[in-house]
Amino acid sequence: MDATSPSAAFRPAHHPPVLSGRVGVLLVNLGTPEATDYWSMRRYLAEFLSDRRVIEAPRWLWFVILNLFILPRRPAAKGRDYDSIWNRERNEGPLKTFTRSQAEKLAAALGDGRIEIDWAMRYGQPPIVERLAELQAKGCDRILLVPLYPQYCAATTATVNDKAFEALQAMRWQPSLRVAPPWYDDPAYIEALARSTRASLAALDFEPEIVLASFHGIPRAYFDQGDPYYCHCAKTTRLLRNALGVSEDKLRMTFQSRFGRAEWLQPYTAETVKALASQGVKRLAVLTPGFAADCLETLEEIGVENAGYFTAGGGERFAALPCLNDGPDGMRVIETVVRRELAGWI
């Protein structure tokens, strides 16, 4: 062939081999700071609270509030909270420990050399864009994105998708991308929740009079604008009640982690805990079905803060039940979702 022909002219002389034909799975959870000091916390909170999906206030107004009132003060307090639950052995937040373990156990369960399993955090490290690039470099031209949120919410699931799509915008050769749908009513998830809840309650040395299913809250305005999150939480709770064979009064749905002055989804977990104590309830347990792994909101907010509200109000026994985490029940749910969504690829 003539060296001046177009095919020869555009043929790279020393181009590294391009890997392809593999399938990637990327598990993604919310995130965690890299350390508990003021500046690490500030960086993490700045990224999280600057997300337009999380805070939908007018940008100019939120910029002033965030930078003049929240970021100068909140990192120190939140750093103390994180410090109380920090995984000192690995020097990281527990959410990172669990998410890494979930990815490792999923890889072992699938046992397929054609599949590459990785994990990322929406805020903090490792970032989604980095892990997508790494999967592509390993030859994954098809990637399943798994936001680790059983119930869909724009402030969680959608912002993971946003970041992944943003990463794809910068790629010359984009992998095909699938996004696992929420599994709030999946029989495997409900069965795992019921089995885990029964086991956790049986392990207690007291019988709770009432159990709360506490989900992370969102502003009421987000629901009014069409976010299905409340409906997903309500269906999860109803199906879990049916699986456990308990009444609506015995297992109640509440919402935690309210931030700011606006109305959020109700009833609020903290106010419910206080009210139950004042009404004479002495034994209470709280489970957190919306979290795929234990984190600040479950270990500290429920296990410490709300436990304190209950005992201060006259309650005697309080238990924060563990999330599904990377145990057999939790891994069975993740594996079920991933195997189903990989159908046709593997």
Contacts in CASP RR format, 6 or more apart in sequence:
PFRMAT RR
TARGET T0000
AUTHOR 0000-0000-0000
METHOD contacts of the structure
MODEL  1
MDATSPSAAFRPAHHPPVLSGRVGVLLVNLGTPEATDYWSMRRYLAEFLS
DRRVIEAPRWLWFVILNLFILPRRPAAKGRDYDSIWNRERNEGPLKTFTR
SQAEKLAAALGDGRIEIDWAMRYGQPPIVERLAELQAKGCDRILLVPLYP
QYCAATTATVNDKAFEALQAMRWQPSLRVAPPWYDDPAYIEALARSTRAS
LAALDFEPEIVLASFHGIPRAYFDQGDPYYCHCAKTTRLLRNALGVSEDK
LRMTFQSRFGRAEWLQPYTAETVKALASQGVKRLAVLTPGFAADCLETLE
EIGVENAGYFTAGGGERFAALPCLNDGPDGMRVIETVVRRELAGWI
1 7 0 8 1.000
1 8 0 8 1.000
2 8 0 8 1.000
3 9 0 8 1.000
18 139 0 8 1.000
19 137 0 8 1.000
19 138 0 8 1.000
19 139 0 8 1.000
20 139 0 8 1.000
20 141 0 8 1.000
21 114 0 8 1.000
21 139 0 8 1.000
21 140 0 8 1.000
21 141 0 8 1.000
21 142 0 8 1.000
22 114 0 8 1.000
22 115 0 8 1.000
22 116 0 8 1.000
22 138 0 8 1.000
22 139 0 8 1.000
22 140 0 8 1.000
22 141 0 8 1.000
22 142 0 8 1.000
23 114 0 8 1.000
23 115 0 8 1.000
23 116 0 8 1.000
23 140 0 8 1.000
23 142 0 8 1.000
23 143 0 8 1.000
23 144 0 8 1.000
23 342 0 8 1.000
23 345 0 8 1.000
23 346 0 8 1.000
24 115 0 8 1.000
24 116 0 8 1.000
24 117 0 8 1.000
24 118 0 8 1.000
24 135 0 8 1.000
24 140 0 8 1.000
24 142 0 8 1.000
24 143 0 8 1.000
24 144 0 8 1.000
25 106 0 8 1.000
25 115 0 8 1.000
25 116 0 8 1.000
25 117 0 8 1.000
25 118 0 8 1.000
25 143 0 8 1.000
25 144 0 8 1.000
25 146 0 8 1.000
25 338 0 8 1.000
25 342 0 8 1.000
26 118 0 8 1.000
26 119 0 8 1.000
26 120 0 8 1.000
26 128 0 8 1.000
26 131 0 8 1.000
26 132 0 8 1.000
26 135 0 8 1.000
26 143 0 8 1.000
26 144 0 8 1.000
26 145 0 8 1.000
26 146 0 8 1.000
26 164 0 8 1.000
27 99 0 8 1.000
27 102 0 8 1.000
27 103 0 8 1.000
27 106 0 8 1.000
27 117 0 8 1.000
27 118 0 8 1.000
27 119 0 8 1.000
27 120 0 8 1.000
27 146 0 8 1.000
27 148 0 8 1.000
27 334 0 8 1.000
28 119 0 8 1.000
28 120 0 8 1.000
28 121 0 8 1.000
28 122 0 8 1.000
28 128 0 8 1.000
28 145 0 8 1.000
28 146 0 8 1.000
28 147 0 8 1.000
28 148 0 8 1.000
28 160 0 8 1.000
28 164 0 8 1.000
29 95 0 8 1.000
29 99 0 8 1.000
29 119 0 8 1.000
29 121 0 8 1.000
29 122 0 8 1.000
29 148 0 8 1.000
29 292 0 8 1.000
29 293 0 8 1.000
30 95 0 8 1.000
30 121 0 8 1.000
30 122 0 8 1.000
30 123 0 8 1.000
30 156 0 8 1.000
30 295 0 8 1.000
31 44 0 8 1.000
31 48 0 8 1.000
31 95 0 8 1.000
31 96 0 8 1.000
31 121 0 8 1.000
31 122 0 8 1.000
31 123 0 8 1.000
31 124 0 8 1.000
32 44 0 8 1.000
32 82 0 8 1.000
32 92 0 8 1.000
32 93 0 8 1.000
32 94 0 8 1.000
32 95 0 8 1.000
32 96 0 8 1.000
32 121 0 8 1.000
32 124 0 8 1.000
32 295 0 8 1.000
32 296 0 8 1.000
33 40 0 8 1.000
33 41 0 8 1.000
33 43 0 8 1.000
33 44 0 8 1.000
33 45 0 8 1.000
33 79 0 8 1.000
33 82 0 8 1.000
33 93 0 8 1.000
33 124 0 8 1.000
34 40 0 8 1.000
34 43 0 8 1.000
34 44 0 8 1.000
34 92 0 8 1.000
34 124 0 8 1.000
34 125 0 8 1.000
35 41 0 8 1.000
35 91 0 8 1.000
36 79 0 8 1.000
36 80 0 8 1.000
36 82 0 8 1.000
36 83 0 8 1.000
36 86 0 8 1.000
37 79 0 8 1.000
38 75 0 8 1.000
38 76 0 8 1.000
38 79 0 8 1.000
39 75 0 8 1.000
41 74 0 8 1.000
41 75 0 8 1.000
41 76 0 8 1.000
41 78 0 8 1.000
41 79 0 8 1.000
41 82 0 8 1.000
42 71 0 8 1.000
42 75 0 8 1.000
44 123 0 8 1.000
44 124 0 8 1.000
45 70 0 8 1.000
45 71 0 8 1.000
45 74 0 8 1.000
45 75 0 8 1.000
45 78 0 8 1.000
46 66 0 8 1.000
46 71 0 8 1.000
47 123 0 8 1.000
47 124 0 8 1.000
48 54 0 8 1.000
48 123 0 8 1.000
49 55 0 8 1.000
49 66 0 8 1.000
49 70 0 8 1.000
49 71 0 8 1.000
50 66 0 8 1.000
51 123 0 8 1.000
51 155 0 8 1.000
51 159 0 8 1.000
52 59 0 8 1.000
53 154 0 8 1.000
53 155 0 8 1.000
53 158 0 8 1.000
53 159 0 8 1.000
53 162 0 8 1.000
54 155 0 8 1.000
54 159 0 8 1.000
55 62 0 8 1.000
55 66 0 8 1.000
56 219 0 8 1.000
56 221 0 8 1.000
56 222 0 8 1.000
57 65 0 8 1.000
78 296 0 8 1.000
81 296 0 8 1.000
81 300 0 8 1.000
81 301 0 8 1.000
82 93 0 8 1.000
82 296 0 8 1.000
82 300 0 8 1.000
84 300 0 8 1.000
84 304 0 8 1.000
85 93 0 8 1.000
85 94 0 8 1.000
85 296 0 8 1.000
85 299 0 8 1.000
85 300 0 8 1.000
86 92 0 8 1.000
86 93 0 8 1.000
86 94 0 8 1.000
87 93 0 8 1.000
87 94 0 8 1.000
87 96 0 8 1.000
87 97 0 8 1.000
90 96 0 8 1.000
90 97 0 8 1.000
93 295 0 8 1.000
94 293 0 8 1.000
94 294 0 8 1.000
94 295 0 8 1.000
94 299 0 8 1.000
95 121 0 8 1.000
95 293 0 8 1.000
95 294 0 8 1.000
95 295 0 8 1.000
95 296 0 8 1.000
96 121 0 8 1.000
98 292 0 8 1.000
98 293 0 8 1.000
98 294 0 8 1.000
98 295 0 8 1.000
98 325 0 8 1.000
98 326 0 8 1.000
99 119 0 8 1.000
99 121 0 8 1.000
99 148 0 8 1.000
99 293 0 8 1.000
100 119 0 8 1.000
101 326 0 8 1.000
102 119 0 8 1.000
102 148 0 8 1.000
102 292 0 8 1.000
102 293 0 8 1.000
102 325 0 8 1.000
102 326 0 8 1.000
102 330 0 8 1.000
102 331 0 8 1.000
102 334 0 8 1.000
103 117 0 8 1.000
103 118 0 8 1.000
103 119 0 8 1.000
104 117 0 8 1.000
105 326 0 8 1.000
105 327 0 8 1.000
105 331 0 8 1.000
106 117 0 8 1.000
106 331 0 8 1.000
106 334 0 8 1.000
106 335 0 8 1.000
106 338 0 8 1.000
107 115 0 8 1.000
107 117 0 8 1.000
109 331 0 8 1.000
109 335 0 8 1.000
110 117 0 8 1.000
110 335 0 8 1.000
110 338 0 8 1.000
110 339 0 8 1.000
112 346 0 8 1.000
114 346 0 8 1.000
115 342 0 8 1.000
115 346 0 8 1.000
116 135 0 8 1.000
116 138 0 8 1.000
116 139 0 8 1.000
116 140 0 8 1.000
118 131 0 8 1.000
118 134 0 8 1.000
118 135 0 8 1.000
119 126 0 8 1.000
119 131 0 8 1.000
120 126 0 8 1.000
120 127 0 8 1.000
120 128 0 8 1.000
120 130 0 8 1.000
120 131 0 8 1.000
120 132 0 8 1.000
121 127 0 8 1.000
121 128 0 8 1.000
122 128 0 8 1.000
122 156 0 8 1.000
122 159 0 8 1.000
122 160 0 8 1.000
122 163 0 8 1.000
127 163 0 8 1.000
128 160 0 8 1.000
128 163 0 8 1.000
128 164 0 8 1.000
128 167 0 8 1.000
129 163 0 8 1.000
129 166 0 8 1.000
129 167 0 8 1.000
129 170 0 8 1.000
132 143 0 8 1.000
132 164 0 8 1.000
132 167 0 8 1.000
132 168 0 8 1.000
132 175 0 8 1.000
133 167 0 8 1.000
133 171 0 8 1.000
135 143 0 8 1.000
135 175 0 8 1.000
136 143 0 8 1.000
136 171 0 8 1.000
136 173 0 8 1.000
136 175 0 8 1.000
140 175 0 8 1.000
141 175 0 8 1.000
141 176 0 8 1.000
142 175 0 8 1.000
142 176 0 8 1.000
142 178 0 8 1.000
142 345 0 8 1.000
143 175 0 8 1.000
143 176 0 8 1.000
143 177 0 8 1.000
143 178 0 8 1.000
144 178 0 8 1.000
144 179 0 8 1.000
144 180 0 8 1.000
144 338 0 8 1.000
144 341 0 8 1.000
144 342 0 8 1.000
144 345 0 8 1.000
145 160 0 8 1.000
145 161 0 8 1.000
145 164 0 8 1.000
145 177 0 8 1.000
145 178 0 8 1.000
145 179 0 8 1.000
145 180 0 8 1.000
146 179 0 8 1.000
146 180 0 8 1.000
146 334 0 8 1.000
146 337 0 8 1.000
146 338 0 8 1.000
146 341 0 8 1.000
147 156 0 8 1.000
147 157 0 8 1.000
147 160 0 8 1.000
147 161 0 8 1.000
147 179 0 8 1.000
147 180 0 8 1.000
148 292 0 8 1.000
148 293 0 8 1.000
148 334 0 8 1.000
149 156 0 8 1.000
149 157 0 8 1.000
149 160 0 8 1.000
149 182 0 8 1.000
149 290 0 8 1.000
149 292 0 8 1.000
150 182 0 8 1.000
150 183 0 8 1.000
150 184 0 8 1.000
150 189 0 8 1.000
150 232 0 8 1.000
150 236 0 8 1.000
150 289 0 8 1.000
150 290 0 8 1.000
150 292 0 8 1.000
151 182 0 8 1.000
151 184 0 8 1.000
151 215 0 8 1.000
151 229 0 8 1.000
151 232 0 8 1.000
151 233 0 8 1.000
151 236 0 8 1.000
151 290 0 8 1.000
152 158 0 8 1.000
152 181 0 8 1.000
152 182 0 8 1.000
152 184 0 8 1.000
152 228 0 8 1.000
152 229 0 8 1.000
152 232 0 8 1.000
153 218 0 8 1.000
153 222 0 8 1.000
153 227 0 8 1.000
153 229 0 8 1.000
153 232 0 8 1.000
154 222 0 8 1.000
154 227 0 8 1.000
154 229 0 8 1.000
155 218 0 8 1.000
155 222 0 8 1.000
156 216 0 8 1.000
157 182 0 8 1.000
161 179 0 8 1.000
164 177 0 8 1.000
164 179 0 8 1.000
165 177 0 8 1.000
168 174 0 8 1.000
168 175 0 8 1.000
168 177 0 8 1.000
178 341 0 8 1.000
178 345 0 8 1.000
180 337 0 8 1.000
180 338 0 8 1.000
180 341 0 8 1.000
181 341 0 8 1.000
182 232 0 8 1.000
183 189 0 8 1.000
183 333 0 8 1.000
183 337 0 8 1.000
184 232 0 8 1.000
184 233 0 8 1.000
184 235 0 8 1.000
184 236 0 8 1.000
185 232 0 8 1.000
185 235 0 8 1.000
185 236 0 8 1.000
185 239 0 8 1.000
186 333 0 8 1.000
186 336 0 8 1.000
186 337 0 8 1.000
188 332 0 8 1.000
188 333 0 8 1.000
188 336 0 8 1.000
188 337 0 8 1.000
189 236 0 8 1.000
189 333 0 8 1.000
190 236 0 8 1.000
190 239 0 8 1.000
190 240 0 8 1.000
190 243 0 8 1.000
191 243 0 8 1.000
192 324 0 8 1.000
192 329 0 8 1.000
192 330 0 8 1.000
192 332 0 8 1.000
192 333 0 8 1.000
193 236 0 8 1.000
193 240 0 8 1.000
193 243 0 8 1.000
193 287 0 8 1.000
193 289 0 8 1.000
193 324 0 8 1.000
193 329 0 8 1.000
194 240 0 8 1.000
194 243 0 8 1.000
194 244 0 8 1.000
195 329 0 8 1.000
196 321 0 8 1.000
196 322 0 8 1.000
196 324 0 8 1.000
196 329 0 8 1.000
196 330 0 8 1.000
197 211 0 8 1.000
197 240 0 8 1.000
197 244 0 8 1.000
197 287 0 8 1.000
197 321 0 8 1.000
198 244 0 8 1.000
200 285 0 8 1.000
200 287 0 8 1.000
200 319 0 8 1.000
200 321 0 8 1.000
200 322 0 8 1.000
201 207 0 8 1.000
201 208 0 8 1.000
201 211 0 8 1.000
201 285 0 8 1.000
201 321 0 8 1.000
204 285 0 8 1.000
204 319 0 8 1.000
206 283 0 8 1.000
206 317 0 8 1.000
206 319 0 8 1.000
207 283 0 8 1.000
208 283 0 8 1.000
208 284 0 8 1.000
208 285 0 8 1.000
208 317 0 8 1.000
208 319 0 8 1.000
209 281 0 8 1.000
209 282 0 8 1.000
209 283 0 8 1.000
209 284 0 8 1.000
210 249 0 8 1.000
210 250 0 8 1.000
210 251 0 8 1.000
210 252 0 8 1.000
210 276 0 8 1.000
210 281 0 8 1.000
210 284 0 8 1.000
210 285 0 8 1.000
211 246 0 8 1.000
211 250 0 8 1.000
211 251 0 8 1.000
211 252 0 8 1.000
211 284 0 8 1.000
211 285 0 8 1.000
211 286 0 8 1.000
211 287 0 8 1.000
212 251 0 8 1.000
212 252 0 8 1.000
212 253 0 8 1.000
212 254 0 8 1.000
212 269 0 8 1.000
212 272 0 8 1.000
212 273 0 8 1.000
212 284 0 8 1.000
212 285 0 8 1.000
212 286 0 8 1.000
212 287 0 8 1.000
213 236 0 8 1.000
213 237 0 8 1.000
213 240 0 8 1.000
213 251 0 8 1.000
213 252 0 8 1.000
213 253 0 8 1.000
213 254 0 8 1.000
213 286 0 8 1.000
213 287 0 8 1.000
213 288 0 8 1.000
213 289 0 8 1.000
214 254 0 8 1.000
214 255 0 8 1.000
214 256 0 8 1.000
214 269 0 8 1.000
214 286 0 8 1.000
214 287 0 8 1.000
214 288 0 8 1.000
214 302 0 8 1.000
215 233 0 8 1.000
215 253 0 8 1.000
215 254 0 8 1.000
215 255 0 8 1.000
215 256 0 8 1.000
215 265 0 8 1.000
215 288 0 8 1.000
215 289 0 8 1.000
215 290 0 8 1.000
216 255 0 8 1.000
216 256 0 8 1.000
216 257 0 8 1.000
216 290 0 8 1.000
216 291 0 8 1.000
216 297 0 8 1.000
217 229 0 8 1.000
217 255 0 8 1.000
217 256 0 8 1.000
217 257 0 8 1.000
217 258 0 8 1.000
217 264 0 8 1.000
217 265 0 8 1.000
218 227 0 8 1.000
218 229 0 8 1.000
218 230 0 8 1.000
218 255 0 8 1.000
218 264 0 8 1.000
218 265 0 8 1.000
219 262 0 8 1.000
219 263 0 8 1.000
219 264 0 8 1.000
219 265 0 8 1.000
220 262 0 8 1.000
220 263 0 8 1.000
220 264 0 8 1.000
220 265 0 8 1.000
220 266 0 8 1.000
221 262 0 8 1.000
221 263 0 8 1.000
222 229 0 8 1.000
223 229 0 8 1.000
223 230 0 8 1.000
223 265 0 8 1.000
229 265 0 8 1.000
230 265 0 8 1.000
233 253 0 8 1.000
233 255 0 8 1.000
233 289 0 8 1.000
233 290 0 8 1.000
234 253 0 8 1.000
236 289 0 8 1.000
236 290 0 8 1.000
237 251 0 8 1.000
237 253 0 8 1.000
237 289 0 8 1.000
240 251 0 8 1.000
240 289 0 8 1.000
241 247 0 8 1.000
241 248 0 8 1.000
241 250 0 8 1.000
241 251 0 8 1.000
244 251 0 8 1.000
252 267 0 8 1.000
252 272 0 8 1.000
253 267 0 8 1.000
254 267 0 8 1.000
254 268 0 8 1.000
254 269 0 8 1.000
254 272 0 8 1.000
255 264 0 8 1.000
255 265 0 8 1.000
255 266 0 8 1.000
255 267 0 8 1.000
255 268 0 8 1.000
255 269 0 8 1.000
256 268 0 8 1.000
256 269 0 8 1.000
256 270 0 8 1.000
256 288 0 8 1.000
256 297 0 8 1.000
256 301 0 8 1.000
256 302 0 8 1.000
256 306 0 8 1.000
257 297 0 8 1.000
257 301 0 8 1.000
258 264 0 8 1.000
258 268 0 8 1.000
258 270 0 8 1.000
269 286 0 8 1.000
269 302 0 8 1.000
269 306 0 8 1.000
270 305 0 8 1.000
270 306 0 8 1.000
270 309 0 8 1.000
273 284 0 8 1.000
273 286 0 8 1.000
273 306 0 8 1.000
273 309 0 8 1.000
273 310 0 8 1.000
274 309 0 8 1.000
274 310 0 8 1.000
274 313 0 8 1.000
276 284 0 8 1.000
276 310 0 8 1.000
277 284 0 8 1.000
277 309 0 8 1.000
277 310 0 8 1.000
277 311 0 8 1.000
277 312 0 8 1.000
277 313 0 8 1.000
277 314 0 8 1.000
277 315 0 8 1.000
278 313 0 8 1.000
278 314 0 8 1.000
280 314 0 8 1.000
280 315 0 8 1.000
281 315 0 8 1.000
282 314 0 8 1.000
282 315 0 8 1.000
282 316 0 8 1.000
282 317 0 8 1.000
283 315 0 8 1.000
283 316 0 8 1.000
283 317 0 8 1.000
283 318 0 8 1.000
284 310 0 8 1.000
284 315 0 8 1.000
284 317 0 8 1.000
284 318 0 8 1.000
284 319 0 8 1.000
285 318 0 8 1.000
285 319 0 8 1.000
285 320 0 8 1.000
285 321 0 8 1.000
286 302 0 8 1.000
286 303 0 8 1.000
286 306 0 8 1.000
286 318 0 8 1.000
286 319 0 8 1.000
286 320 0 8 1.000
286 321 0 8 1.000
287 321 0 8 1.000
288 297 0 8 1.000
288 298 0 8 1.000
288 302 0 8 1.000
288 320 0 8 1.000
288 321 0 8 1.000
288 323 0 8 1.000
291 297 0 8 1.000
291 298 0 8 1.000
291 323 0 8 1.000
292 323 0 8 1.000
292 324 0 8 1.000
292 325 0 8 1.000
292 330 0 8 1.000
292 334 0 8 1.000
293 323 0 8 1.000
293 324 0 8 1.000
293 325 0 8 1.000
293 326 0 8 1.000
294 322 0 8 1.000
294 323 0 8 1.000
294 325 0 8 1.000
298 320 0 8 1.000
298 322 0 8 1.000
298 323 0 8 1.000
299 320 0 8 1.000
302 320 0 8 1.000
303 318 0 8 1.000
303 320 0 8 1.000
306 318 0 8 1.000
306 320 0 8 1.000
307 318 0 8 1.000
307 320 0 8 1.000
308 318 0 8 1.000
310 318 0 8 1.000
311 318 0 8 1.000
324 330 0 8 1.000
324 333 0 8 1.000
END
